[in-house]
Amino acid sequence: MAAKRGTKTSMKNMEKELLCPVCQEMYKQPLVLPCTHNVCQACAREVLGQQGYIGHGGDPSSEPTSPASTPSTRSPRLSRRTLPKPDRLDRLLKSGFGTYPGRKRGALHPQVITFPCPACQGDVELGERGLAGLFRNLTLERVVERYRQSVSVGGAILCQLCKPPPLEATKGCTECRATFCNECFKLFHPWGTQKAQHEPTLPTLSFRPKGLMCPDHKEEVTHYCKTCQRLVCQLCRVRRTHSGHKITPVLSAYQALKDKLTKSLTYILGNQDTVQTQICELEETVRHTEVSGQQAKEEVSQLVRGLGAVLEEKRASLLQAIEECQQERLARLSAQIQEHRSLLDGSGLVGYAQEVLKETDQPCFVQAAKQLHNRIARATEALQTFRPAASSSFRHCQLDVGREMKLLTELNFLRVPEAPVIDTQRTFAYDQIFLCWRLPPHSPPAWHYTIEFRRTDVPAQPGPTRWQRREEVRGTSALLENPDTGSVYVLRVRGCNKAGYGEYSEDVHLHTPPAPVLHFFLDGRWGTSRERLAISKDQRAVRSVPGLPLLLAAERLLTGCHLSVDVVWAMWL
């Protein structure tokens, strides 16, 4: 009972593997697409019809028409009516339908039919035959049928030929592809006819052919083409399409694939604890993802609010500056208006001037008119050279926010640095390894770098490859001390910033010298014609005085084994 309960539970858990990705129901006559995904035959025809392909949905199995092919078929008379086959238009197109006079039928370009696979989200080429060139997945049909029987999906199987209400089916016919009750089976298989020789089977919802047939030649498949990864029949084997391909008997392919599948399944079943551990780790990662995502949202919201606060503060200061400028101009214009009003007839200044002119006492007139004349002269000059005391334009208060708008438009999440590029011209290995790199031109900046290196000339140990690592390297160069002599090192670099670590650079292989490098310095006190030689400050390089390089005896250019002190002579022309 426990084993039966466990089998039923596994069958229930398997339901999602038996659902068509198009209709989300259990597979009915599934077809195997070239991308190895499955889809119901009816769903595939509907999808091709929506894509505009007509006449390319032929039945891959080429099975006889069922008496119950349509719901309206309820009697032997109606069952004799043959429906037009959907591949008739396909045959007309292949026979040259639509060609113009003078053009050969074979010159018609075959139409390449593509099917949008809902599983892999890609367009799959079906060839010019469309669905008629696909195999039917009989194994999947058997699994679906066993699943239905184990979990009792859909209840009892009803007769497809009874008048409503239909009776429970008791027999099935593979040749007719229908289920019958006892009376309908006798009615559709009358004695003395060819149908009477049909062998009854148990009622089922899916009728399959006796064997997998080649969709091209309607022959039983007997071989497997490893090159095309497709089952083929004897006729396919001798055709030009598979000439030169690796073809094996289907028994060999069956055994090899079954062994691989069994081995993989055994490994999975034997590592259930590892699977459960990884599931727990993934669930923990999901929880951390939810928390980290919420924190990231809060940080972005806080930063955007900070930008809004800065903009609001800047807006207030700019409006205050405009307000002060406006008040100053209004005050100046108001003073100018008052000054001009004083020049009107009957105003205070003009009236006072008229009264002063009436004065006859000359000393008193001179005393009073002197100040008045200055005021009248300024008013006269202002009247002759009239100009508003302030401009009404505020063009100087316009803002150019093009650069800021561009920056805000380009505002995006910080990206990790791109993979660094190793500078092979400046990277070398002697008694030390000097590694130099740079970031690509448009790469985000890196705060620091991580260098990983390892030897490749040592025996590989089981498990993942182990790298030696140097963390938080500042700058774009590093010096690795004391490498092993006569070894091959592989090195790589990656950058890091606030967004995380970027991709590794391409591996660079460096060979260290077979023996320690001899360190020496050049001595300018020895040799002939010393006045024609110029030795560098570090005493590692020498050049002739006119500029012709004669000897570059630098430590970084020397390789090999030096067992004794060498005498270096500088020769020149």
ZAPA-611131 format. One line per 4 residues: number of its first residue (from 1); for each residue y, x, z of C-alpha. Coordinates in steps of 0.25 Angstrom, whole numbers. Layout:
ZAPA-611131
NUM = Y,X,Z | ...
END
This chain:
ZAPA-611131
1 = 0,0,0 | 9,11,3 | 7,18,-10 | 9,5,-17
5 = 22,3,-10 | 26,18,-13 | 23,15,-28 | 31,3,-28
9 = 43,10,-21 | 43,21,-32 | 42,11,-43 | 55,4,-37
13 = 62,17,-36 | 59,20,-51 | 66,7,-56 | 79,15,-59
17 = 71,24,-68 | 66,12,-76 | 80,6,-80 | 85,7,-93
21 = 99,14,-93 | 105,3,-103 | 100,-10,-97 | 97,-5,-83
25 = 84,-13,-83 | 70,-8,-84 | 66,-1,-97 | 60,-10,-108
29 = 54,-3,-120 | 62,10,-116 | 65,20,-127 | 66,35,-125
33 = 79,41,-130 | 80,55,-136 | 87,59,-123 | 74,55,-115
37 = 81,42,-109 | 75,28,-110 | 82,15,-114 | 76,1,-117
41 = 74,-1,-131 | 82,-14,-131 | 93,-7,-124 | 93,4,-134
45 = 94,-6,-146 | 106,-13,-139 | 113,0,-137 | 111,4,-151
49 = 116,-9,-155 | 129,-7,-147 | 131,7,-154 | 130,0,-167
53 = 116,5,-172 | 109,-6,-179 | 94,-6,-183 | 91,7,-175
57 = 84,0,-163 | 70,-1,-169 | 58,-3,-159 | 53,11,-156
61 = 39,6,-154 | 38,-3,-166 | 30,-13,-158 | 26,-27,-164
65 = 36,-38,-162 | 33,-46,-149 | 31,-61,-149 | 40,-61,-138
69 = 51,-52,-144 | 62,-63,-142 | 63,-74,-132 | 62,-85,-143
73 = 48,-81,-147 | 40,-92,-140 | 29,-95,-151 | 20,-88,-161
77 = 29,-93,-172 | 41,-87,-167 | 33,-74,-164 | 30,-73,-178
81 = 44,-71,-182 | 47,-57,-184 | 61,-52,-180 | 68,-42,-189
85 = 65,-27,-184 | 78,-20,-179 | 74,-8,-188 | 76,-15,-201
89 = 90,-10,-202 | 86,4,-199 | 76,4,-210 | 86,-1,-220
93 = 96,10,-216 | 85,20,-217 | 81,15,-231 | 95,18,-237
97 = 102,4,-234 | 117,6,-236 | 116,18,-246 | 124,17,-259
101 = 119,19,-273 | 116,34,-277 | 113,38,-262 | 99,42,-258
105 = 94,34,-246 | 90,47,-239 | 104,52,-239 | 108,42,-230
109 = 112,49,-217 | 104,44,-205 | 111,37,-194 | 110,45,-181
113 = 108,34,-169 | 114,38,-156 | 110,31,-143 | 119,32,-131
117 = 109,35,-120 | 114,28,-107 | 106,38,-98 | 112,51,-103
121 = 125,45,-108 | 123,52,-122 | 121,48,-136 | 106,50,-140
125 = 103,52,-155 | 91,42,-159 | 90,47,-173 | 91,37,-185
129 = 79,28,-181 | 86,24,-168 | 78,18,-157 | 66,18,-167
133 = 64,33,-165 | 63,32,-150 | 50,32,-142 | 47,21,-132
137 = 45,25,-118 | 32,19,-115 | 30,26,-102 | 43,21,-96
141 = 38,7,-100 | 25,9,-92 | 33,13,-80 | 42,1,-81
145 = 30,-8,-82 | 24,-2,-70 | 37,-3,-63 | 38,-18,-66
149 = 24,-20,-61 | 25,-12,-48 | 38,-19,-44 | 35,-32,-50
153 = 48,-32,-58 | 50,-45,-66 | 39,-53,-60 | 28,-58,-69
157 = 27,-56,-84 | 29,-69,-91 | 24,-73,-105 | 34,-70,-116
161 = 29,-81,-125 | 28,-93,-116 | 38,-104,-116 | 47,-105,-104
165 = 43,-104,-93 | 34,-92,-97 | 21,-90,-90 | 16,-77,-84
169 = 11,-67,-94 | -4,-64,-93 | -6,-55,-105 | 2,-46,-114
173 = 1,-41,-128 | 5,-27,-132 | 4,-30,-147 | 13,-42,-145
177 = 22,-36,-134 | 22,-49,-126 | 16,-55,-114 | 9,-68,-114
181 = 3,-79,-106 | -11,-83,-109 | -7,-95,-118 | 4,-87,-126
185 = -6,-75,-128 | -16,-84,-134 | -5,-91,-142 | 0,-78,-148
189 = -13,-72,-150 | -21,-82,-157 | -36,-80,-160 | -40,-75,-173
193 = -26,-68,-176 | -23,-53,-175 | -15,-55,-162 | -28,-60,-155
197 = -32,-45,-155 | -21,-41,-146 | -26,-36,-133 | -19,-43,-121
201 = -13,-34,-110 | -7,-37,-97 | 7,-43,-97 | 19,-33,-97
205 = 33,-33,-100 | 33,-20,-109 | 24,-19,-121 | 22,-4,-125
209 = 15,1,-137 | 1,8,-135 | 6,22,-137 | 19,29,-140
213 = 22,29,-155 | 31,38,-163 | 43,30,-167 | 44,36,-181
217 = 30,35,-186 | 24,24,-176 | 12,34,-173 | 7,38,-159
221 = 14,50,-154 | 5,62,-152 | 13,74,-151 | 26,79,-144
225 = 37,87,-151 | 43,97,-141 | 54,101,-150 | 59,87,-151
229 = 53,82,-138 | 48,70,-144 | 34,63,-146 | 29,63,-160
233 = 17,58,-168 | 9,64,-179 | 18,61,-190 | 30,66,-183
237 = 23,79,-180 | 21,82,-195 | 35,77,-199 | 46,87,-202
241 = 54,82,-190 | 45,90,-180 | 41,102,-189 | 41,115,-181
245 = 42,107,-168 | 33,110,-156 | 24,98,-156 | 13,96,-145
249 = 3,85,-143 | 8,74,-134 | -3,77,-124 | 3,91,-122
253 = 17,86,-120 | 11,75,-111 | 4,85,-102 | 16,95,-101
257 = 26,84,-98 | 17,77,-88 | 15,91,-81 | 30,94,-80
261 = 33,80,-75 | 22,80,-65 | 26,94,-60 | 41,90,-59
265 = 37,77,-52 | 28,85,-42 | 40,94,-39 | 49,83,-36
269 = 39,75,-28 | 36,88,-20 | 51,90,-17 | 55,77,-12
273 = 61,83,1 | 70,92,-8 | 74,79,-16 | 77,72,-3
277 = 85,84,2 | 93,84,-11 | 95,69,-10 | 101,71,4
281 = 110,82,-1 | 115,74,-12 | 118,62,-3 | 125,72,6
285 = 133,77,-6 | 136,63,-10 | 142,61,4 | 150,73,3
289 = 155,69,-10 | 160,56,-5 | 167,63,7 | 173,74,-2
293 = 177,64,-13 | 185,56,-2 | 191,69,3 | 195,73,-11
297 = 201,59,-13 | 209,61,0 | 214,75,-4 | 218,70,-18
301 = 226,58,-12 | 233,67,-2 | 237,77,-12 | 242,66,-21
305 = 249,60,-10 | 255,73,-7 | 260,74,-21 | 266,60,-20
309 = 273,64,-7 | 279,77,-14 | 283,68,-26 | 290,58,-17
313 = 297,69,-9 | 302,75,-22 | 306,61,-27 | 314,59,-15
317 = 321,72,-16 | 325,70,-30 | 330,56,-28 | 339,62,-17
321 = 344,72,-26 | 348,62,-36 | 354,53,-26 | 363,64,-21
325 = 367,68,-35 | 370,53,-38 | 379,51,-25 | 387,64,-28
329 = 390,59,-42 | 394,46,-38 | 403,52,-27 | 410,60,-38
333 = 411,49,-48 | 417,40,-37 | 428,50,-34 | 431,51,-48
337 = 432,36,-50 | 442,36,-38 | 450,47,-44 | 451,40,-57
341 = 455,27,-50 | 467,34,-44 | 472,36,-57 | 473,21,-61
345 = 487,15,-61 | 491,9,-48 | 481,18,-40 | 485,27,-29
349 = 487,40,-36 | 495,35,-47 | 504,26,-39 | 506,37,-29
353 = 510,46,-41 | 520,36,-46 | 526,35,-33 | 528,50,-32
357 = 534,50,-45 | 545,41,-40 | 549,52,-30 | 563,58,-33
361 = 564,69,-22 | 559,81,-30 | 554,89,-19 | 546,78,-13
365 = 541,74,-27 | 536,88,-29 | 529,88,-15 | 522,75,-18
369 = 519,76,-32 | 512,90,-32 | 499,85,-25 | 500,72,-33
373 = 501,80,-46 | 488,87,-43 | 481,74,-41 | 487,68,-54
377 = 484,81,-62 | 469,80,-58 | 468,66,-61 | 474,68,-74
381 = 465,79,-77 | 453,71,-73 | 458,60,-82 | 459,68,-94
385 = 446,76,-92 | 438,64,-87 | 424,66,-83 | 415,59,-73
389 = 413,67,-61 | 398,66,-61 | 388,63,-72 | 380,50,-72
393 = 367,57,-77 | 356,62,-69 | 348,70,-79 | 348,82,-70
397 = 339,74,-61 | 328,71,-71 | 314,77,-67 | 305,84,-77
401 = 291,80,-71 | 283,84,-84 | 277,96,-77 | 274,89,-64
405 = 268,77,-72 | 259,86,-80 | 255,93,-67 | 252,79,-61
409 = 245,75,-73 | 236,88,-73 | 234,86,-58 | 219,86,-56
413 = 208,91,-47 | 207,106,-45 | 196,112,-54 | 186,123,-50
417 = 189,137,-57 | 182,139,-70 | 171,149,-72 | 178,163,-72
421 = 177,173,-83 | 171,187,-80 | 180,198,-86 | 169,207,-91
425 = 179,218,-95 | 183,220,-81 | 170,217,-74 | 160,229,-72
429 = 150,234,-63 | 148,249,-57 | 147,252,-43 | 155,240,-41
433 = 155,227,-49 | 169,222,-53 | 170,208,-57 | 182,202,-64
437 = 184,188,-69 | 195,178,-73 | 196,162,-73 | 198,155,-87
441 = 212,152,-91 | 212,137,-87 | 203,138,-75 | 208,133,-61
445 = 211,144,-52 | 201,150,-42 | 204,153,-28 | 192,163,-27
449 = 180,167,-34 | 165,169,-31 | 157,180,-37 | 142,179,-38
453 = 133,191,-42 | 119,195,-42 | 109,205,-48 | 101,201,-60
457 = 91,213,-61 | 84,209,-48 | 71,200,-47 | 75,185,-46
461 = 71,179,-33 | 66,165,-32 | 76,154,-30 | 91,153,-35
465 = 98,165,-39 | 106,171,-28 | 120,177,-31 | 128,186,-22
469 = 142,180,-20 | 156,184,-17 | 165,173,-12 | 180,171,-13
473 = 184,182,-22 | 198,182,-24 | 204,187,-38 | 197,188,-51
477 = 189,201,-48 | 179,206,-38 | 172,219,-35 | 157,219,-31
481 = 153,231,-22 | 140,239,-23 | 132,233,-34 | 118,238,-36
485 = 117,249,-46 | 109,247,-59 | 110,231,-58 | 114,219,-66
489 = 123,210,-59 | 127,196,-63 | 141,190,-58 | 148,177,-59
493 = 161,172,-53 | 166,158,-50 | 180,153,-45 | 183,144,-33
497 = 195,135,-30 | 198,123,-21 | 189,114,-31 | 177,123,-29
501 = 169,134,-37 | 170,135,-52 | 159,139,-62 | 153,153,-62
505 = 158,163,-72 | 148,168,-82 | 138,178,-77 | 142,193,-79
509 = 131,204,-78 | 135,218,-74 | 126,230,-74 | 129,240,-63
513 = 127,255,-65 | 113,261,-63 | 119,271,-52 | 131,273,-44
517 = 144,276,-51 | 150,290,-49 | 165,289,-44 | 174,300,-49
521 = 189,303,-51 | 196,311,-62 | 203,324,-57 | 215,328,-66
525 = 215,342,-60 | 203,347,-69 | 202,349,-84 | 210,355,-95
529 = 223,349,-100 | 224,340,-88 | 238,337,-93 | 233,328,-104
533 = 225,319,-95 | 230,307,-86 | 221,303,-75 | 222,289,-69
537 = 227,287,-55 | 213,283,-50 | 208,296,-57 | 197,288,-64
541 = 203,288,-78 | 209,299,-87 | 217,298,-100 | 224,308,-109
545 = 239,309,-107 | 243,303,-121 | 235,291,-118 | 221,293,-125
549 = 210,290,-115 | 200,301,-114 | 192,298,-102 | 190,285,-93
553 = 182,290,-82 | 183,277,-73 | 173,273,-63 | 171,259,-69
557 = 167,265,-82 | 157,274,-77 | 142,270,-77 | 129,277,-75
561 = 123,287,-65 | 131,299,-61 | 123,309,-53 | 133,321,-53
565 = 148,323,-54 | 152,322,-68 | 163,331,-74 | 173,323,-82
569 = 181,330,-93 | 192,324,-100 | 193,327,-114 | 203,324,-124
573 = 207,326,-138
END
